[in-house]
Amino acid sequence: MDRVSISTFVSAWVEENREIIRQWRRQLHRNPELSHMEIATTEFLLSKLREAGLEPRALPSTGATVDIGPADAPMIAFRGDIDALPIQEQTGLDFASENPGVMHACGHDIHTVIVLALACGLAALVKEHGEDVLPVRVRCIFQPAEEVMDGGAVEVIEAGALHDVQSIYAVHCEPKLRTGEIGVRTGPITSASDVIEIILRGHGGHTSRPHLTSDLVYAAGLIITQLPGLLTRRLDPRSGTVVVFGAINGGGTFNAIPQEVRLLGTFRTAQAGVWRQGEALLTELLEQIVAPTGAEMEIRYTKGVPPVTNDDVATALIAQAVKDRDPYALREAPQSSGGEDFSWYLEHVPGSMARLGAWDGKGEKPDLHQPDIVFDERSIGVGIRMFAGVVEQFHAKDVARP
């Protein structure tokens, strides 16, 4: 008996349910919810999964997981993030956000619907052909709170969502790629992102007598100009490490040296090893920079997420799934300086995140996290078919993992 093609079945299911899938996406886009507050979103997902005959499990706060396929098979997972951003939408879409000041400006509604449709499509496949049609058991993870520093990935992992999972996959909308194109990259595809707050304190005074003060503005200037350069002498420049300050506050007039100055910025790196030593290294360098000024310094360092470091085998599976569908769709994704908490999953199991083209080819290419960004809905079908193609790859006898 010929083996049923997972990709062909899911593609046909997507075509048959195209309008339903689109309405799912628009429902989520119209009703975005902030991190840790995705209550209605979770209920929507649970409802649709149950309608498909599945038995989803709600996560402790918000979010959900669901498994499809034979219980004794190796397990792989797909993650969709479900939260939105505190941005007032300015797209003018018929289905624009009805929640003031909240918007899906990063494509999470698309990520979520891709994973939801994958689960429902595979459920239909199993219903028609039996569980053994799947070479693996598939877990779909609907993760809350990706957009905040205390991200939801850690909470999801602590809830056991990676139990028995041998590899994990995700997509992220990429408005710099045309719809239909998929960007892949082995190794780091995003950066670690930590927050640094530096508080300088000391004697203030008149600007005519700086020698009687700690001159905190001068000390802040030394930090801003010297710290980035010193990092390039202590770290391999190929690590993609950068410190950038986004805010500096201190003083209020032209002729008075303040008693306190605050700097706020980010530390980013593409290398997990550098990320792990980042706080200690920055503390050492800052102390050396500031010491000659006599200023007192307090450093508040907030760890963010490690870089997403894609596994070579998992990335190859995605690449092959893309090429099987369209040999001209595959692109090499650039390494991004942005942060993504999918990285926490990859601290536990191998996996890969791909960039999903979402630009319709008209006008300028937009950027993420902008109030007027519009994602091409045709990218949803591309993402579903790609994930189905990844599942298909596990029929191959020479796949090492899982």
C-alpha positions as CSV (number, residue, x, y, z in Angstrom):
1,M,0.0,0.0,0.0
2,D,1.4,3.4,-1.0
3,R,2.3,5.7,1.9
4,V,0.0,8.7,2.3
5,S,1.8,12.0,1.6
6,I,1.4,14.2,4.6
7,S,2.3,17.3,2.7
8,T,-0.2,16.6,-0.1
9,F,-3.0,15.9,2.3
10,V,-2.4,19.0,4.5
11,S,-2.0,21.2,1.4
12,A,-5.4,20.0,0.1
13,W,-6.9,20.5,3.6
14,V,-5.5,24.1,3.6
15,E,-7.0,24.8,0.2
16,E,-10.4,23.4,1.3
17,N,-10.4,25.4,4.5
18,R,-8.7,28.6,3.2
19,E,-11.5,30.9,4.2
20,I,-11.9,29.4,7.6
21,I,-8.1,29.8,8.3
22,R,-8.2,33.4,7.1
23,Q,-11.1,34.1,9.4
24,W,-9.2,32.6,12.3
25,R,-6.3,34.9,11.7
26,R,-8.6,37.9,11.4
27,Q,-10.4,37.0,14.6
28,L,-7.0,37.0,16.4
29,H,-5.9,40.2,14.8
30,R,-9.1,41.9,15.7
31,N,-8.8,40.9,19.3
32,P,-5.1,41.1,20.4
33,E,-4.1,40.6,24.0
34,L,-0.9,41.7,25.8
35,S,1.6,39.3,27.3
36,H,0.4,37.2,30.2
37,M,-3.2,38.4,29.5
38,E,-4.1,36.1,26.5
39,I,-7.2,34.7,28.1
40,A,-9.6,35.1,25.2
41,T,-7.0,34.0,22.7
42,T,-6.4,30.8,24.7
43,E,-10.1,30.0,24.9
44,F,-10.3,30.6,21.1
45,L,-7.5,28.1,20.5
46,L,-8.9,25.5,22.9
47,S,-12.3,25.8,21.2
48,K,-10.9,25.3,17.7
49,L,-8.7,22.4,18.7
50,R,-11.6,20.6,20.4
51,E,-13.8,21.2,17.3
52,A,-11.1,19.3,15.4
53,G,-11.5,16.3,17.7
54,L,-8.3,17.0,19.6
55,E,-7.7,17.1,23.4
56,P,-5.7,20.2,24.1
57,R,-4.2,21.1,27.5
58,A,-4.4,24.6,28.9
59,L,-1.1,25.8,30.3
60,P,-1.0,27.1,33.9
61,S,-1.7,30.8,33.1
62,T,-2.4,31.3,29.4
63,G,-1.5,29.3,26.3
64,A,-2.0,25.7,25.5
65,T,-0.5,22.5,24.0
66,V,-1.9,19.6,22.0
67,D,-0.5,16.3,20.7
68,I,-1.4,14.5,17.5
69,G,-0.2,11.1,16.4
70,P,0.9,7.8,17.8
71,A,1.8,7.8,21.5
72,D,4.8,5.5,21.1
73,A,6.4,7.5,18.3
74,P,9.3,10.0,18.7
75,M,7.9,13.5,19.4
76,I,8.6,16.8,17.6
77,A,7.1,20.2,18.4
78,F,6.0,23.4,16.7
79,R,5.7,26.6,18.6
80,G,3.4,29.6,17.9
81,D,3.5,32.7,20.1
82,I,0.2,34.2,20.9
83,D,0.7,37.7,22.5
84,A,0.5,41.2,21.0
85,L,2.2,44.5,21.5
86,P,1.2,47.7,23.3
87,I,0.9,49.6,20.0
88,Q,-2.1,51.6,18.6
89,E,-2.9,50.1,15.2
90,Q,-2.9,52.5,12.2
91,T,-3.3,50.0,9.3
92,G,-6.9,50.9,8.4
93,L,-7.7,47.2,7.8
94,D,-11.3,46.1,8.0
95,F,-10.2,43.7,10.8
96,A,-7.9,46.1,12.6
97,S,-7.5,45.8,16.4
98,E,-10.6,46.6,18.4
99,N,-8.5,46.6,21.6
100,P,-7.3,50.2,22.0
101,G,-3.5,50.5,22.3
102,V,-2.9,46.8,21.5
103,M,-1.9,45.3,18.1
104,H,-0.4,42.2,16.5
105,A,2.5,44.2,15.0
106,C,5.0,41.3,15.0
107,G,2.9,38.7,13.2
108,H,2.1,36.5,16.2
109,D,-1.5,36.1,15.0
110,I,0.0,34.6,11.8
111,H,2.4,32.3,13.7
112,T,-0.5,31.1,15.9
113,V,-2.8,30.4,13.1
114,I,-0.1,28.4,11.2
115,V,0.4,26.1,14.2
116,L,-3.4,25.9,14.8
117,A,-4.1,25.0,11.2
118,L,-1.2,22.5,11.2
119,A,-2.8,20.8,14.3
120,C,-6.2,20.7,12.7
121,G,-4.9,19.5,9.3
122,L,-2.9,16.7,11.0
123,A,-6.0,15.8,13.0
124,A,-8.0,15.4,9.8
125,L,-5.2,13.3,8.4
126,V,-5.2,11.0,11.4
127,K,-9.0,10.8,11.4
128,E,-9.0,9.6,7.8
129,H,-6.0,7.4,7.7
130,G,-5.2,6.5,11.4
131,E,-2.5,7.6,13.7
132,D,0.2,5.4,12.1
133,V,0.1,7.7,9.1
134,L,2.3,10.0,11.0
135,P,6.0,9.0,11.5
136,V,6.2,11.1,14.6
137,R,4.0,12.4,17.4
138,V,3.5,16.2,16.9
139,R,3.1,18.6,19.8
140,C,1.8,22.1,19.0
141,I,2.7,24.7,21.6
142,F,0.8,28.0,21.8
143,Q,3.1,30.1,23.9
144,P,2.1,33.3,25.8
145,A,4.3,36.3,26.5
146,E,7.0,36.2,24.0
147,E,7.2,40.0,23.8
148,V,8.3,40.7,27.4
149,M,11.6,40.2,29.3
150,D,10.0,37.7,31.7
151,G,9.0,35.7,28.6
152,G,6.6,32.9,28.5
153,A,9.0,30.3,27.1
154,V,10.5,29.5,30.5
155,E,7.1,29.2,32.0
156,V,6.0,26.8,29.2
157,I,9.1,24.7,29.6
158,E,8.6,24.5,33.4
159,A,5.0,23.3,32.8
160,G,6.5,20.3,30.9
161,A,5.8,21.3,27.3
162,L,9.1,19.9,26.2
163,H,8.7,16.5,28.0
164,D,9.6,13.8,25.5
165,V,10.1,16.4,22.7
166,Q,13.2,15.6,20.6
167,S,13.3,18.6,18.3
168,I,11.3,21.8,17.9
169,Y,10.5,24.2,15.1
170,A,9.1,27.8,14.7
171,V,8.6,30.5,12.1
172,H,8.8,34.3,12.4
173,C,7.2,36.6,9.9
174,E,9.7,38.5,7.9
175,P,8.4,41.6,6.0
176,K,11.8,42.0,4.3
177,L,11.2,38.7,2.4
178,R,8.5,38.3,-0.4
179,T,5.6,36.0,0.4
180,G,6.5,32.5,-0.6
181,E,10.2,32.9,0.3
182,I,11.6,31.1,3.4
183,G,14.8,32.2,5.1
184,V,16.9,29.6,7.0
185,R,20.2,29.9,8.8
186,T,22.3,27.4,10.7
187,G,23.7,28.7,14.0
188,P,22.7,32.0,15.5
189,I,19.8,33.6,13.7
190,T,18.9,36.1,16.5
191,S,20.9,37.8,19.3
192,A,20.9,37.7,23.1
193,S,19.3,40.9,24.4
194,D,20.0,42.2,27.9
195,V,19.0,45.5,29.5
196,I,21.6,47.6,31.3
197,E,20.8,50.5,33.6
198,I,23.8,52.5,35.0
199,I,23.2,55.0,37.8
200,L,26.0,57.5,38.4
201,R,26.0,59.5,41.7
202,G,28.4,62.0,43.1
203,H,29.1,65.6,44.1
204,G,27.4,68.1,41.9
205,G,28.3,71.7,41.5
206,H,28.7,74.7,39.3
207,T,30.1,74.1,35.8
208,S,32.7,76.8,36.4
209,R,34.3,74.5,39.1
210,P,34.2,70.9,37.7
211,H,37.3,70.0,39.7
212,L,35.2,70.2,42.8
213,T,32.6,67.7,41.5
214,S,32.5,64.2,40.2
215,D,31.2,65.6,36.9
216,L,28.8,62.8,36.2
217,V,28.0,64.1,32.7
218,Y,31.6,63.7,31.8
219,A,31.7,60.2,33.4
220,A,28.6,59.3,31.3
221,G,30.3,60.5,28.2
222,L,33.3,58.3,28.9
223,I,31.0,55.3,29.2
224,I,29.1,56.0,26.0
225,T,32.3,56.5,24.0
226,Q,34.7,54.0,25.5
227,L,32.6,50.9,26.4
228,P,31.7,49.9,22.9
229,G,35.4,50.2,21.8
230,L,36.7,48.3,24.7
231,L,34.3,45.4,24.0
232,T,35.9,45.0,20.6
233,R,39.3,44.5,22.3
234,R,38.0,41.9,24.7
235,L,35.7,40.0,22.5
236,D,36.0,38.6,19.0
237,P,34.2,41.2,16.7
238,R,32.7,38.2,14.8
239,S,30.5,37.5,17.9
240,G,28.2,40.3,16.8
241,T,28.4,41.9,20.3
242,V,27.2,45.5,20.7
243,V,26.2,47.9,23.4
244,V,23.9,50.7,22.5
245,F,22.4,53.3,24.9
246,G,18.9,54.5,24.2
247,A,18.4,56.9,27.0
248,I,20.5,59.2,29.2
249,N,19.0,61.4,31.9
250,G,20.7,63.8,34.2
251,G,20.8,67.5,35.0
252,G,18.4,70.2,34.1
253,T,20.3,73.4,33.2
254,F,23.4,74.5,31.4
255,N,25.5,75.7,34.3
256,A,25.0,73.0,37.0
257,I,26.6,69.6,37.2
258,P,24.0,67.1,38.4
259,Q,24.3,64.8,41.4
260,E,22.8,61.8,39.5
261,V,22.9,60.6,35.9
262,R,21.2,57.5,34.5
263,L,22.0,55.6,31.3
264,L,19.7,52.9,29.9
265,G,20.7,50.6,27.0
266,T,21.0,47.1,25.7
267,F,23.8,44.5,25.4
268,R,23.3,42.2,22.4
269,T,25.4,39.3,21.1
270,A,25.0,36.4,18.7
271,Q,27.2,34.0,20.8
272,A,25.7,32.2,23.7
273,G,29.1,31.9,25.4
274,V,29.6,35.7,25.2
275,W,26.1,36.2,26.6
276,R,26.8,34.1,29.6
277,Q,29.9,36.2,30.5
278,G,28.4,39.5,29.5
279,E,27.3,40.9,32.9
280,A,30.7,40.1,34.5
281,L,32.7,41.6,31.6
282,L,30.6,44.8,31.4
283,T,30.8,45.3,35.1
284,E,34.6,45.0,35.0
285,L,35.0,47.4,32.1
286,L,32.5,50.0,33.5
287,E,34.4,50.0,36.8
288,Q,37.6,50.7,35.0
289,I,36.1,53.5,32.9
290,V,34.4,55.3,35.8
291,A,37.1,54.9,38.5
292,P,39.2,57.9,37.5
293,T,36.2,60.2,37.7
294,G,35.5,59.5,41.4
295,A,31.8,58.9,40.6
296,E,29.8,56.2,42.5
297,M,28.2,53.7,40.2
298,E,25.3,51.3,40.5
299,I,24.8,48.7,37.7
300,R,21.4,47.1,37.2
301,Y,21.7,44.3,34.7
302,T,18.6,42.4,33.5
303,K,19.2,39.2,31.7
304,G,17.1,38.7,28.7
305,V,17.2,35.8,26.4
306,P,20.1,33.9,24.8
307,P,20.5,33.9,21.0
308,V,18.4,31.5,18.9
309,T,21.0,29.1,17.7
310,N,19.6,26.8,15.0
311,D,20.6,23.2,14.9
312,D,22.2,22.0,11.6
313,V,20.0,18.9,11.3
314,A,16.8,20.7,12.2
315,T,17.6,23.5,9.8
316,A,18.3,21.0,7.0
317,L,14.9,19.5,7.5
318,I,13.2,22.8,7.1
319,A,15.4,23.6,4.1
320,Q,14.4,20.3,2.4
321,A,10.8,20.8,3.2
322,V,10.9,24.2,1.5
323,K,12.8,22.8,-1.6
324,D,10.4,20.0,-1.9
325,R,7.6,22.5,-2.2
326,D,9.3,25.2,-4.2
327,P,13.1,24.9,-5.1
328,Y,13.3,28.6,-5.7
329,A,11.8,29.7,-2.4
330,L,14.7,29.0,-0.1
331,R,16.8,32.0,1.1
332,E,19.7,32.4,3.5
333,A,18.4,34.5,6.5
334,P,20.7,37.2,7.9
335,Q,21.6,37.1,11.5
336,S,19.4,39.5,13.4
337,S,20.3,41.6,16.5
338,G,16.8,41.2,17.8
339,G,15.9,38.9,20.7
340,E,13.5,35.9,20.6
341,D,12.6,33.6,23.5
342,F,12.4,30.6,21.2
343,S,16.0,30.4,22.2
344,W,15.0,28.9,25.6
345,Y,13.6,25.8,24.0
346,L,16.9,25.4,22.1
347,E,18.8,25.3,25.4
348,H,17.0,22.0,26.0
349,V,16.4,20.4,22.7
350,P,17.7,20.9,19.1
351,G,15.5,22.9,16.8
352,S,15.3,25.7,14.2
353,M,13.4,28.9,13.5
354,A,12.8,30.0,9.9
355,R,12.0,33.4,8.5
356,L,8.6,33.4,6.8
357,G,8.3,35.9,3.9
358,A,5.3,38.2,4.5
359,W,5.8,41.1,2.0
360,D,3.2,41.2,-0.8
361,G,5.7,42.9,-3.2
362,K,3.9,46.2,-3.3
363,G,5.4,49.5,-2.0
364,E,8.2,49.7,0.5
365,K,9.1,46.8,2.7
366,P,7.7,47.5,6.2
367,D,9.4,46.8,9.5
368,L,8.2,44.9,12.5
369,H,6.6,46.5,15.6
370,Q,5.3,49.4,13.5
371,P,1.6,50.6,13.9
372,D,1.0,50.5,10.1
373,I,2.6,47.2,9.3
374,V,0.4,44.8,7.2
375,F,1.4,41.2,6.7
376,D,0.4,39.3,3.6
377,E,-2.1,36.7,4.6
378,R,-0.9,34.4,1.8
379,S,2.1,33.7,4.0
380,I,-0.1,31.6,6.3
381,G,-0.6,28.8,3.8
382,V,3.2,28.9,3.0
383,G,4.0,28.4,6.7
384,I,1.4,25.5,7.2
385,R,2.7,23.6,4.2
386,M,6.3,24.1,5.3
387,F,5.6,22.7,8.8
388,A,3.7,19.8,7.2
389,G,6.8,19.2,5.0
390,V,9.0,19.1,8.1
391,V,6.8,16.3,9.5
392,E,7.1,14.5,6.1
393,Q,10.9,14.6,6.4
394,F,10.7,12.1,9.3
395,H,9.7,9.3,7.0
396,A,13.3,9.4,5.8
397,K,15.4,6.6,7.3
398,D,18.6,8.7,7.5
399,V,17.3,11.5,9.7
400,A,19.4,11.4,12.9
401,R,17.0,13.3,15.1
402,P,14.6,12.6,16.7
